[in-house]
């Protein structure tokens, strides 16, 4: 690669990064519906089956 091609490639990379950062900034500043996040959290939660009954710790320690 000659120097001009390298500089062009780096400039393209910098511009792509600047564009991605600007988009992320806009998304963070954009107001969101208040219930959206709570609904997503409720959907992601999974039911976990209860653990089997184990002997009390006192019995385990005493042997």
Predicted model as a PDB file, atoms N, CA, C, CB and O in Angstrom, pLDDT in the B-factor column:
MODEL        1                                                                  
ATOM      1  N   UNK A   1       0.835  -1.177   0.000  1.00 62.00           N  
ATOM      2  CA  UNK A   1       0.000   0.000   0.000  1.00 62.00           C  
ATOM      3  C   UNK A   1       0.882   1.244   0.000  1.00 62.00           C  
ATOM      4  CB  UNK A   1      -0.951  -0.004   1.211  1.00 62.00           C  
ATOM      5  O   UNK A   1       1.834   1.351   0.774  1.00 62.00           O  
ATOM      6  N   UNK A   2       0.552   2.165  -0.868  1.00 89.00           N  
ATOM      7  CA  UNK A   2       1.343   3.385  -0.810  1.00 89.00           C  
ATOM      8  C   UNK A   2       0.732   4.343   0.216  1.00 89.00           C  
ATOM      9  CB  UNK A   2       1.427   4.053  -2.207  1.00 89.00           C  
ATOM     10  O   UNK A   2      -0.358   4.096   0.732  1.00 89.00           O  
ATOM     11  N   UNK A   3       1.410   5.386   0.493  1.00 90.00           N  
ATOM     12  CA  UNK A   3       1.025   6.303   1.564  1.00 90.00           C  
ATOM     13  C   UNK A   3      -0.328   6.980   1.308  1.00 90.00           C  
ATOM     14  CB  UNK A   3       2.098   7.361   1.740  1.00 90.00           C  
ATOM     15  O   UNK A   3      -1.118   7.141   2.239  1.00 90.00           O  
ATOM     16  N   UNK A   4      -0.600   7.370   0.082  1.00 89.00           N  
ATOM     17  CA  UNK A   4      -1.872   8.027  -0.244  1.00 89.00           C  
ATOM     18  C   UNK A   4      -3.056   7.093   0.001  1.00 89.00           C  
ATOM     19  CB  UNK A   4      -1.871   8.499  -1.707  1.00 89.00           C  
ATOM     20  O   UNK A   4      -4.088   7.521   0.518  1.00 89.00           O  
ATOM     21  N   UNK A   5      -2.913   5.840  -0.362  1.00 89.00           N  
ATOM     22  CA  UNK A   5      -3.983   4.860  -0.145  1.00 89.00           C  
ATOM     23  C   UNK A   5      -4.190   4.641   1.350  1.00 89.00           C  
ATOM     24  CB  UNK A   5      -3.653   3.515  -0.848  1.00 89.00           C  
ATOM     25  O   UNK A   5      -5.331   4.553   1.802  1.00 89.00           O  
ATOM     26  N   UNK A   6      -3.116   4.553   2.120  1.00 90.00           N  
ATOM     27  CA  UNK A   6      -3.235   4.384   3.568  1.00 90.00           C  
ATOM     28  C   UNK A   6      -3.953   5.572   4.202  1.00 90.00           C  
ATOM     29  CB  UNK A   6      -1.848   4.207   4.201  1.00 90.00           C  
ATOM     30  O   UNK A   6      -4.821   5.391   5.056  1.00 90.00           O  
ATOM     31  N   UNK A   7      -3.600   6.770   3.793  1.00 91.00           N  
ATOM     32  CA  UNK A   7      -4.236   7.974   4.357  1.00 91.00           C  
ATOM     33  C   UNK A   7      -5.719   7.987   4.004  1.00 91.00           C  
ATOM     34  CB  UNK A   7      -3.544   9.269   3.833  1.00 91.00           C  
ATOM     35  O   UNK A   7      -6.556   8.312   4.846  1.00 91.00           O  
ATOM     36  N   UNK A   8      -6.041   7.643   2.786  1.00 92.00           N  
ATOM     37  CA  UNK A   8      -7.445   7.585   2.365  1.00 92.00           C  
ATOM     38  C   UNK A   8      -8.211   6.560   3.194  1.00 92.00           C  
ATOM     39  CB  UNK A   8      -7.549   7.239   0.866  1.00 92.00           C  
ATOM     40  O   UNK A   8      -9.331   6.820   3.635  1.00 92.00           O  
ATOM     41  N   UNK A   9      -7.605   5.401   3.403  1.00 91.00           N  
ATOM     42  CA  UNK A   9      -8.266   4.359   4.192  1.00 91.00           C  
ATOM     43  C   UNK A   9      -8.516   4.841   5.622  1.00 91.00           C  
ATOM     44  CB  UNK A   9      -7.417   3.071   4.205  1.00 91.00           C  
ATOM     45  O   UNK A   9      -9.606   4.643   6.160  1.00 91.00           O  
ATOM     46  N   UNK A  10      -7.515   5.471   6.240  1.00 91.00           N  
ATOM     47  CA  UNK A  10      -7.671   5.970   7.603  1.00 91.00           C  
ATOM     48  C   UNK A  10      -8.729   7.051   7.685  1.00 91.00           C  
ATOM     49  CB  UNK A  10      -6.352   6.501   8.123  1.00 91.00           C  
ATOM     50  O   UNK A  10      -9.502   7.084   8.642  1.00 91.00           O  
ATOM     51  N   UNK A  11      -8.779   7.936   6.702  1.00 92.00           N  
ATOM     52  CA  UNK A  11      -9.804   8.989   6.702  1.00 92.00           C  
ATOM     53  C   UNK A  11     -11.194   8.363   6.625  1.00 92.00           C  
ATOM     54  CB  UNK A  11      -9.587   9.971   5.518  1.00 92.00           C  
ATOM     55  O   UNK A  11     -12.113   8.812   7.311  1.00 92.00           O  
ATOM     56  N   UNK A  12     -11.355   7.335   5.798  1.00 93.00           N  
ATOM     57  CA  UNK A  12     -12.644   6.637   5.707  1.00 93.00           C  
ATOM     58  C   UNK A  12     -13.014   5.993   7.045  1.00 93.00           C  
ATOM     59  CB  UNK A  12     -12.598   5.565   4.600  1.00 93.00           C  
ATOM     60  O   UNK A  12     -14.172   6.042   7.459  1.00 93.00           O  
ATOM     61  N   UNK A  13     -12.037   5.394   7.716  1.00 92.00           N  
ATOM     62  CA  UNK A  13     -12.296   4.772   9.013  1.00 92.00           C  
ATOM     63  C   UNK A  13     -12.721   5.816  10.051  1.00 92.00           C  
ATOM     64  CB  UNK A  13     -11.048   4.020   9.501  1.00 92.00           C  
ATOM     65  O   UNK A  13     -13.652   5.588  10.823  1.00 92.00           O  
ATOM     66  N   UNK A  14     -12.041   6.947  10.061  1.00 92.00           N  
ATOM     67  CA  UNK A  14     -12.367   8.008  11.014  1.00 92.00           C  
ATOM     68  C   UNK A  14     -13.772   8.538  10.744  1.00 92.00           C  
ATOM     69  CB  UNK A  14     -11.333   9.154  10.933  1.00 92.00           C  
ATOM     70  O   UNK A  14     -14.536   8.750  11.686  1.00 92.00           O  
ATOM     71  N   UNK A  15     -14.122   8.755   9.492  1.00 93.00           N  
ATOM     72  CA  UNK A  15     -15.452   9.262   9.154  1.00 93.00           C  
ATOM     73  C   UNK A  15     -16.536   8.260   9.530  1.00 93.00           C  
ATOM     74  CB  UNK A  15     -15.535   9.587   7.662  1.00 93.00           C  
ATOM     75  O   UNK A  15     -17.596   8.653  10.016  1.00 93.00           O  
ATOM     76  N   UNK A  16     -16.284   6.974   9.312  1.00 92.00           N  
ATOM     77  CA  UNK A  16     -17.259   5.946   9.685  1.00 92.00           C  
ATOM     78  C   UNK A  16     -17.453   5.921  11.201  1.00 92.00           C  
ATOM     79  CB  UNK A  16     -16.804   4.557   9.179  1.00 92.00           C  
ATOM     80  O   UNK A  16     -18.574   5.765  11.686  1.00 92.00           O  
ATOM     81  N   UNK A  17     -16.367   6.073  11.936  1.00 92.00           N  
ATOM     82  CA  UNK A  17     -16.454   6.086  13.399  1.00 92.00           C  
ATOM     83  C   UNK A  17     -17.198   7.325  13.883  1.00 92.00           C  
ATOM     84  CB  UNK A  17     -15.049   6.032  14.025  1.00 92.00           C  
ATOM     85  O   UNK A  17     -18.040   7.231  14.776  1.00 92.00           O  
ATOM     86  N   UNK A  18     -16.897   8.476  13.307  1.00 93.00           N  
ATOM     87  CA  UNK A  18     -17.590   9.710  13.691  1.00 93.00           C  
ATOM     88  C   UNK A  18     -19.080   9.603  13.410  1.00 93.00           C  
ATOM     89  CB  UNK A  18     -17.001  10.915  12.946  1.00 93.00           C  
ATOM     90  O   UNK A  18     -19.903  10.066  14.200  1.00 93.00           O  
ATOM     91  N   UNK A  19     -19.425   8.990  12.279  1.00 93.00           N  
ATOM     92  CA  UNK A  19     -20.836   8.819  11.934  1.00 93.00           C  
ATOM     93  C   UNK A  19     -21.531   7.890  12.940  1.00 93.00           C  
ATOM     94  CB  UNK A  19     -20.974   8.258  10.500  1.00 93.00           C  
ATOM     95  O   UNK A  19     -22.650   8.172  13.369  1.00 93.00           O  
ATOM     96  N   UNK A  20     -20.885   6.802  13.313  1.00 92.00           N  
ATOM     97  CA  UNK A  20     -21.470   5.857  14.276  1.00 92.00           C  
ATOM     98  C   UNK A  20     -21.654   6.517  15.637  1.00 92.00           C  
ATOM     99  CB  UNK A  20     -20.583   4.603  14.413  1.00 92.00           C  
ATOM    100  O   UNK A  20     -22.668   6.296  16.299  1.00 92.00           O  
ATOM    101  N   UNK A  21     -20.687   7.322  16.059  1.00 92.00           N  
ATOM    102  CA  UNK A  21     -20.789   8.012  17.350  1.00 92.00           C  
ATOM    103  C   UNK A  21     -21.929   9.019  17.318  1.00 92.00           C  
ATOM    104  CB  UNK A  21     -19.460   8.721  17.701  1.00 92.00           C  
ATOM    105  O   UNK A  21     -22.679   9.134  18.288  1.00 92.00           O  
ATOM    106  N   UNK A  22     -22.068   9.745  16.219  1.00 92.00           N  
ATOM    107  CA  UNK A  22     -23.145  10.730  16.099  1.00 92.00           C  
ATOM    108  C   UNK A  22     -24.511  10.045  16.141  1.00 92.00           C  
ATOM    109  CB  UNK A  22     -22.995  11.539  14.793  1.00 92.00           C  
ATOM    110  O   UNK A  22     -25.435  10.553  16.777  1.00 92.00           O  
ATOM    111  N   UNK A  23     -24.649   8.904  15.476  1.00 92.00           N  
ATOM    112  CA  UNK A  23     -25.907   8.168  15.511  1.00 92.00           C  
ATOM    113  C   UNK A  23     -26.224   7.686  16.922  1.00 92.00           C  
ATOM    114  CB  UNK A  23     -25.854   6.983  14.550  1.00 92.00           C  
ATOM    115  O   UNK A  23     -27.368   7.789  17.367  1.00 92.00           O  
ATOM    116  N   UNK A  24     -25.240   7.169  17.621  1.00 90.00           N  
ATOM    117  CA  UNK A  24     -25.449   6.687  18.988  1.00 90.00           C  
ATOM    118  C   UNK A  24     -25.847   7.840  19.897  1.00 90.00           C  
ATOM    119  CB  UNK A  24     -24.179   5.996  19.526  1.00 90.00           C  
ATOM    120  O   UNK A  24     -26.709   7.678  20.760  1.00 90.00           O  
ATOM    121  N   UNK A  25     -25.230   9.001  19.715  1.00 90.00           N  
ATOM    122  CA  UNK A  25     -25.566  10.171  20.522  1.00 90.00           C  
ATOM    123  C   UNK A  25     -27.018  10.574  20.288  1.00 90.00           C  
ATOM    124  CB  UNK A  25     -24.621  11.347  20.195  1.00 90.00           C  
ATOM    125  O   UNK A  25     -27.737  10.875  21.241  1.00 90.00           O  
ATOM    126  N   UNK A  26     -27.459  10.583  19.026  1.00 90.00           N  
ATOM    127  CA  UNK A  26     -28.842  10.931  18.712  1.00 90.00           C  
ATOM    128  C   UNK A  26     -29.814   9.942  19.346  1.00 90.00           C  
ATOM    129  CB  UNK A  26     -29.050  10.974  17.197  1.00 90.00           C  
ATOM    130  O   UNK A  26     -30.855  10.343  19.867  1.00 90.00           O  
ATOM    131  N   UNK A  27     -29.484   8.657  19.306  1.00 87.00           N  
ATOM    132  CA  UNK A  27     -30.370   7.647  19.892  1.00 87.00           C  
ATOM    133  C   UNK A  27     -30.479   7.814  21.397  1.00 87.00           C  
ATOM    134  CB  UNK A  27     -29.872   6.243  19.561  1.00 87.00           C  
ATOM    135  O   UNK A  27     -31.558   7.638  21.965  1.00 87.00           O  
ATOM    136  N   UNK A  28     -29.365   8.154  22.056  1.00 85.00           N  
ATOM    137  CA  UNK A  28     -29.406   8.346  23.514  1.00 85.00           C  
ATOM    138  C   UNK A  28     -30.234   9.560  23.888  1.00 85.00           C  
ATOM    139  CB  UNK A  28     -27.992   8.493  24.077  1.00 85.00           C  
ATOM    140  O   UNK A  28     -30.917   9.555  24.912  1.00 85.00           O  
ATOM    141  N   UNK A  29     -30.180  10.603  23.068  1.00 86.00           N  
ATOM    142  CA  UNK A  29     -30.892  11.838  23.390  1.00 86.00           C  
ATOM    143  C   UNK A  29     -32.367  11.786  22.992  1.00 86.00           C  
ATOM    144  CB  UNK A  29     -30.223  13.011  22.705  1.00 86.00           C  
ATOM    145  O   UNK A  29     -33.160  12.602  23.460  1.00 86.00           O  
ATOM    146  N   UNK A  30     -32.738  10.848  22.144  1.00 82.00           N  
ATOM    147  CA  UNK A  30     -34.125  10.734  21.710  1.00 82.00           C  
ATOM    148  C   UNK A  30     -34.975  10.177  22.848  1.00 82.00           C  
ATOM    149  CB  UNK A  30     -34.237   9.834  20.454  1.00 82.00           C  
ATOM    150  O   UNK A  30     -34.632   9.144  23.423  1.00 82.00           O  
ATOM    151  N   UNK A  31     -36.085  10.849  23.183  1.00 77.00           N  
ATOM    152  CA  UNK A  31     -36.935  10.335  24.271  1.00 77.00           C  
ATOM    153  C   UNK A  31     -37.592   9.014  23.877  1.00 77.00           C  
ATOM    154  CB  UNK A  31     -38.018  11.370  24.646  1.00 77.00           C  
ATOM    155  O   UNK A  31     -37.956   8.807  22.719  1.00 77.00           O  
ATOM    156  N   UNK A  32     -37.733   8.146  24.837  1.00 70.00           N  
ATOM    157  CA  UNK A  32     -38.342   6.831  24.615  1.00 70.00           C  
ATOM    158  C   UNK A  32     -39.646   6.747  25.384  1.00 70.00           C  
ATOM    159  CB  UNK A  32     -37.382   5.688  25.042  1.00 70.00           C  
ATOM    160  O   UNK A  32     -39.819   7.444  26.384  1.00 70.00           O  
ATOM    161  N   UNK A  33     -40.557   5.912  24.938  1.00 65.00           N  
ATOM    162  CA  UNK A  33     -41.771   5.688  25.722  1.00 65.00           C  
ATOM    163  C   UNK A  33     -41.404   5.104  27.083  1.00 65.00           C  
ATOM    164  CB  UNK A  33     -42.748   4.747  24.972  1.00 65.00           C  
ATOM    165  O   UNK A  33     -40.519   4.254  27.174  1.00 65.00           O  
ATOM    166  N   UNK A  34     -42.065   5.548  28.120  1.00 62.00           N  
ATOM    167  CA  UNK A  34     -41.670   5.151  29.475  1.00 62.00           C  
ATOM    168  C   UNK A  34     -41.899   3.669  29.754  1.00 62.00           C  
ATOM    169  CB  UNK A  34     -42.429   5.972  30.489  1.00 62.00           C  
ATOM    170  O   UNK A  34     -41.109   3.066  30.481  1.00 62.00           O  
ATOM    171  N   UNK A  35     -42.925   3.071  29.216  1.00 57.00           N  
ATOM    172  CA  UNK A  35     -43.233   1.681  29.528  1.00 57.00           C  
ATOM    173  C   UNK A  35     -42.450   0.675  28.720  1.00 57.00           C  
ATOM    174  CB  UNK A  35     -44.668   1.437  29.327  1.00 57.00           C  
ATOM    175  O   UNK A  35     -42.469  -0.513  29.039  1.00 57.00           O  
ATOM    176  N   UNK A  36     -41.767   1.111  27.689  1.00 55.00           N  
ATOM    177  CA  UNK A  36     -41.069   0.181  26.803  1.00 55.00           C  
ATOM    178  C   UNK A  36     -39.999  -0.619  27.524  1.00 55.00           C  
ATOM    179  CB  UNK A  36     -40.446   0.932  25.655  1.00 55.00           C  
ATOM    180  O   UNK A  36     -39.926  -1.837  27.361  1.00 55.00           O  
ATOM    181  N   UNK A  37     -39.170   0.041  28.319  1.00 58.00           N  
ATOM    182  CA  UNK A  37     -38.072  -0.643  28.995  1.00 58.00           C  
ATOM    183  C   UNK A  37     -38.604  -1.655  30.010  1.00 58.00           C  
ATOM    184  CB  UNK A  37     -37.155   0.373  29.690  1.00 58.00           C  
ATOM    185  O   UNK A  37     -38.092  -2.770  30.111  1.00 58.00           O  
ATOM    186  N   UNK A  38     -39.633  -1.259  30.759  1.00 57.00           N  
ATOM    187  CA  UNK A  38     -40.184  -2.173  31.764  1.00 57.00           C  
ATOM    188  C   UNK A  38     -40.789  -3.404  31.111  1.00 57.00           C  
ATOM    189  CB  UNK A  38     -41.237  -1.463  32.615  1.00 57.00           C  
ATOM    190  O   UNK A  38     -40.638  -4.514  31.622  1.00 57.00           O  
ATOM    191  N   UNK A  39     -41.479  -3.218  29.976  1.00 57.00           N  
ATOM    192  CA  UNK A  39     -42.070  -4.359  29.283  1.00 57.00           C  
ATOM    193  C   UNK A  39     -40.991  -5.309  28.777  1.00 57.00           C  
ATOM    194  CB  UNK A  39     -42.942  -3.885  28.118  1.00 57.00           C  
ATOM    195  O   UNK A  39     -41.153  -6.527  28.852  1.00 57.00           O  
ATOM    196  N   UNK A  40     -39.890  -4.763  28.263  1.00 61.00           N  
ATOM    197  CA  UNK A  40     -38.798  -5.604  27.787  1.00 61.00           C  
ATOM    198  C   UNK A  40     -38.210  -6.424  28.930  1.00 61.00           C  
ATOM    199  CB  UNK A  40     -37.709  -4.748  27.134  1.00 61.00           C  
ATOM    200  O   UNK A  40     -37.917  -7.607  28.752  1.00 61.00           O  
ATOM    201  N   UNK A  41     -38.035  -5.814  30.097  1.00 59.00           N  
ATOM    202  CA  UNK A  41     -37.473  -6.546  31.234  1.00 59.00           C  
ATOM    203  C   UNK A  41     -38.405  -7.667  31.665  1.00 59.00           C  
ATOM    204  CB  UNK A  41     -37.209  -5.597  32.411  1.00 59.00           C  
ATOM    205  O   UNK A  41     -37.945  -8.760  31.994  1.00 59.00           O  
ATOM    206  N   UNK A  42     -39.708  -7.410  31.668  1.00 61.00           N  
ATOM    207  CA  UNK A  42     -40.653  -8.455  32.068  1.00 61.00           C  
ATOM    208  C   UNK A  42     -40.628  -9.613  31.087  1.00 61.00           C  
ATOM    209  CB  UNK A  42     -42.069  -7.888  32.172  1.00 61.00           C  
ATOM    210  O   UNK A  42     -40.731 -10.770  31.496  1.00 61.00           O  
ATOM    211  N   UNK A  43     -40.493  -9.320  29.792  1.00 63.00           N  
ATOM    212  CA  UNK A  43     -40.453 -10.383  28.797  1.00 63.00           C  
ATOM    213  C   UNK A  43     -39.196 -11.228  28.929  1.00 63.00           C  
ATOM    214  CB  UNK A  43     -40.538  -9.799  27.402  1.00 63.00           C  
ATOM    215  O   UNK A  43     -39.236 -12.436  28.698  1.00 63.00           O  
ATOM    216  N   UNK A  44     -38.083 -10.609  29.297  1.00 63.00           N  
ATOM    217  CA  UNK A  44     -36.817 -11.328  29.371  1.00 63.00           C  
ATOM    218  C   UNK A  44     -36.718 -12.223  30.594  1.00 63.00           C  
ATOM    219  CB  UNK A  44     -35.677 -10.355  29.371  1.00 63.00           C  
ATOM    220  O   UNK A  44     -35.978 -13.207  30.585  1.00 63.00           O  
ATOM    221  N   UNK A  45     -37.447 -11.897  31.636  1.00 63.00           N  
ATOM    222  CA  UNK A  45     -37.370 -12.716  32.844  1.00 63.00           C  
ATOM    223  C   UNK A  45     -37.930 -14.104  32.571  1.00 63.00           C  
ATOM    224  CB  UNK A  45     -38.131 -12.048  34.009  1.00 63.00           C  
ATOM    225  O   UNK A  45     -38.984 -14.249  31.952  1.00 63.00           O  
ATOM    226  N   UNK A  46     -37.238 -15.092  33.024  1.00 65.00           N  
ATOM    227  CA  UNK A  46     -37.683 -16.467  32.831  1.00 65.00           C  
ATOM    228  C   UNK A  46     -38.035 -17.062  34.187  1.00 65.00           C  
ATOM    229  CB  UNK A  46     -36.592 -17.318  32.116  1.00 65.00           C  
ATOM    230  O   UNK A  46     -37.456 -16.705  35.213  1.00 65.00           O  
ATOM    231  N   UNK A  47     -38.964 -17.947  34.167  1.00 69.00           N  
ATOM    232  CA  UNK A  47     -39.327 -18.639  35.404  1.00 69.00           C  
ATOM    233  C   UNK A  47     -38.252 -19.671  35.720  1.00 69.00           C  
ATOM    234  CB  UNK A  47     -40.732 -19.317  35.284  1.00 69.00           C  
ATOM    235  O   UNK A  47     -37.845 -20.442  34.851  1.00 69.00           O  
ATOM    236  N   UNK A  48     -37.802 -19.679  36.949  1.00 69.00           N  
ATOM    237  CA  UNK A  48     -36.791 -20.630  37.384  1.00 69.00           C  
ATOM    238  C   UNK A  48     -37.478 -21.626  38.304  1.00 69.00           C  
ATOM    239  CB  UNK A  48     -35.588 -19.917  38.101  1.00 69.00           C  
ATOM    240  O   UNK A  48     -38.118 -21.232  39.279  1.00 69.00           O  
ATOM    241  N   UNK A  49     -37.348 -22.915  38.002  1.00 75.00           N  
ATOM    242  CA  UNK A  49     -37.997 -23.895  38.875  1.00 75.00           C  
ATOM    243  C   UNK A  49     -37.357 -23.855  40.268  1.00 75.00           C  
ATOM    244  CB  UNK A  49     -37.894 -25.325  38.268  1.00 75.00           C  
ATOM    245  O   UNK A  49     -36.161 -23.594  40.398  1.00 75.00           O  
ATOM    246  N   UNK A  50     -38.152 -24.112  41.297  1.00 74.00           N  
ATOM    247  CA  UNK A  50     -37.600 -24.089  42.654  1.00 74.00           C  
ATOM    248  C   UNK A  50     -36.542 -25.178  42.833  1.00 74.00           C  
ATOM    249  CB  UNK A  50     -38.722 -24.265  43.692  1.00 74.00           C  
ATOM    250  O   UNK A  50     -36.609 -26.239  42.212  1.00 74.00           O  
ATOM    251  N   UNK A  51     -35.584 -24.899  43.679  1.00 72.00           N  
ATOM    252  CA  UNK A  51     -34.532 -25.864  43.962  1.00 72.00           C  
ATOM    253  C   UNK A  51     -35.085 -27.004  44.809  1.00 72.00           C  
ATOM    254  CB  UNK A  51     -33.347 -25.185  44.674  1.00 72.00           C  
ATOM    255  O   UNK A  51     -36.016 -26.803  45.589  1.00 72.00           O  
ATOM    256  N   UNK A  52     -34.517 -28.201  44.662  1.00 77.00           N  
ATOM    257  CA  UNK A  52     -34.994 -29.307  45.492  1.00 77.00           C  
ATOM    258  C   UNK A  52     -34.659 -29.037  46.960  1.00 77.00           C  
ATOM    259  CB  UNK A  52     -34.370 -30.651  45.028  1.00 77.00           C  
ATOM    260  O   UNK A  52     -33.695 -28.339  47.274  1.00 77.00           O  
ATOM    261  N   UNK A  53     -35.463 -29.596  47.839  1.00 80.00           N  
ATOM    262  CA  UNK A  53     -35.246 -29.414  49.282  1.00 80.00           C  
ATOM    263  C   UNK A  53     -33.935 -30.071  49.685  1.00 80.00           C  
ATOM    264  CB  UNK A  53     -36.426 -30.007  50.107  1.00 80.00           C  
ATOM    265  O   UNK A  53     -33.665 -31.215  49.321  1.00 80.00           O  
ATOM    266  N   UNK A  54     -33.149 -29.361  50.414  1.00 77.00           N  
ATOM    267  CA  UNK A  54     -31.889 -29.917  50.896  1.00 77.00           C  
ATOM    268  C   UNK A  54     -31.936 -29.960  52.420  1.00 77.00           C  
ATOM    269  CB  UNK A  54     -30.666 -29.077  50.394  1.00 77.00           C  
ATOM    270  O   UNK A  54     -32.733 -29.252  53.035  1.00 77.00           O  
ATOM    271  N   UNK A  55     -31.091 -30.785  53.030  1.00 77.00           N  
ATOM    272  CA  UNK A  55     -31.093 -30.857  54.488  1.00 77.00           C  
ATOM    273  C   UNK A  55     -30.621 -29.523  55.076  1.00 77.00           C  
ATOM    274  CB  UNK A  55     -30.191 -32.019  54.979  1.00 77.00           C  
ATOM    275  O   UNK A  55     -29.884 -28.787  54.420  1.00 77.00           O  
ATOM    276  N   UNK A  56     -31.032 -29.210  56.282  1.00 77.00           N  
ATOM    277  CA  UNK A  56     -30.577 -27.979  56.915  1.00 77.00           C  
ATOM    278  C   UNK A  56     -29.056 -27.933  57.046  1.00 77.00           C  
ATOM    279  CB  UNK A  56     -31.219 -27.831  58.283  1.00 77.00           C  
ATOM    280  O   UNK A  56     -28.411 -28.977  57.152  1.00 77.00           O  
ATOM    281  N   UNK A  57     -28.497 -26.767  57.041  1.00 77.00           N  
ATOM    282  CA  UNK A  57     -27.063 -26.584  57.123  1.00 77.00           C  
ATOM    283  C   UNK A  57     -26.508 -27.203  58.410  1.00 77.00           C  
ATOM    284  CB  UNK A  57     -26.716 -25.095  57.052  1.00 77.00           C  
ATOM    285  O   UNK A  57     -25.403 -27.747  58.408  1.00 77.00           O  
ATOM    286  N   UNK A  58     -27.257 -27.125  59.492  1.00 78.00           N  
ATOM    287  CA  UNK A  58     -26.798 -27.682  60.769  1.00 78.00           C  
ATOM    288  C   UNK A  58     -26.519 -29.173  60.640  1.00 78.00           C  
ATOM    289  CB  UNK A  58     -27.839 -27.434  61.873  1.00 78.00           C  
ATOM    290  O   UNK A  58     -25.536 -29.673  61.187  1.00 78.00           O  
ATOM    291  N   UNK A  59     -27.385 -29.886  59.918  1.00 78.00           N  
ATOM    292  CA  UNK A  59     -27.188 -31.323  59.728  1.00 78.00           C  
ATOM    293  C   UNK A  59     -25.970 -31.613  58.843  1.00 78.00           C  
ATOM    294  CB  UNK A  59     -28.443 -31.950  59.113  1.00 78.00           C  
ATOM    295  O   UNK A  59     -25.244 -32.580  59.072  1.00 78.00           O  
ATOM    296  N   UNK A  60     -25.760 -30.781  57.850  1.00 75.00           N  
ATOM    297  CA  UNK A  60     -24.625 -30.977  56.947  1.00 75.00           C  
ATOM    298  C   UNK A  60     -23.316 -30.776  57.709  1.00 75.00           C  
ATOM    299  CB  UNK A  60     -24.707 -30.004  55.739  1.00 75.00           C  
ATOM    300  O   UNK A  60     -22.376 -31.553  57.539  1.00 75.00           O  
ATOM    301  N   UNK A  61     -23.246 -29.730  58.554  1.00 80.00           N  
ATOM    302  CA  UNK A  61     -22.027 -29.439  59.313  1.00 80.00           C  
ATOM    303  C   UNK A  61     -21.749 -30.530  60.327  1.00 80.00           C  
ATOM    304  CB  UNK A  61     -22.140 -28.086  60.019  1.00 80.00           C  
ATOM    305  O   UNK A  61     -20.602 -30.948  60.487  1.00 80.00           O  
ATOM    306  N   UNK A  62     -22.781 -30.999  61.015  1.00 80.00           N  
ATOM    307  CA  UNK A  62     -22.585 -32.021  62.051  1.00 80.00           C  
ATOM    308  C   UNK A  62     -22.281 -33.382  61.443  1.00 80.00           C  
ATOM    309  CB  UNK A  62     -23.823 -32.119  62.943  1.00 80.00           C  
ATOM    310  O   UNK A  62     -21.678 -34.234  62.095  1.00 80.00           O  
ATOM    311  N   UNK A  63     -22.693 -33.589  60.204  1.00 65.00           N  
ATOM    312  CA  UNK A  63     -22.380 -34.851  59.536  1.00 65.00           C  
ATOM    313  C   UNK A  63     -23.352 -35.857  59.828  1.00 65.00           C  
ATOM    314  CB  UNK A  63     -21.070 -35.348  59.897  1.00 65.00           C  
ATOM    315  O   UNK A  63     -23.239 -36.983  59.344  1.00 65.00           O  
TER     316      UNK A  63                                                      
ENDMDL                                                                          
END                                                                             
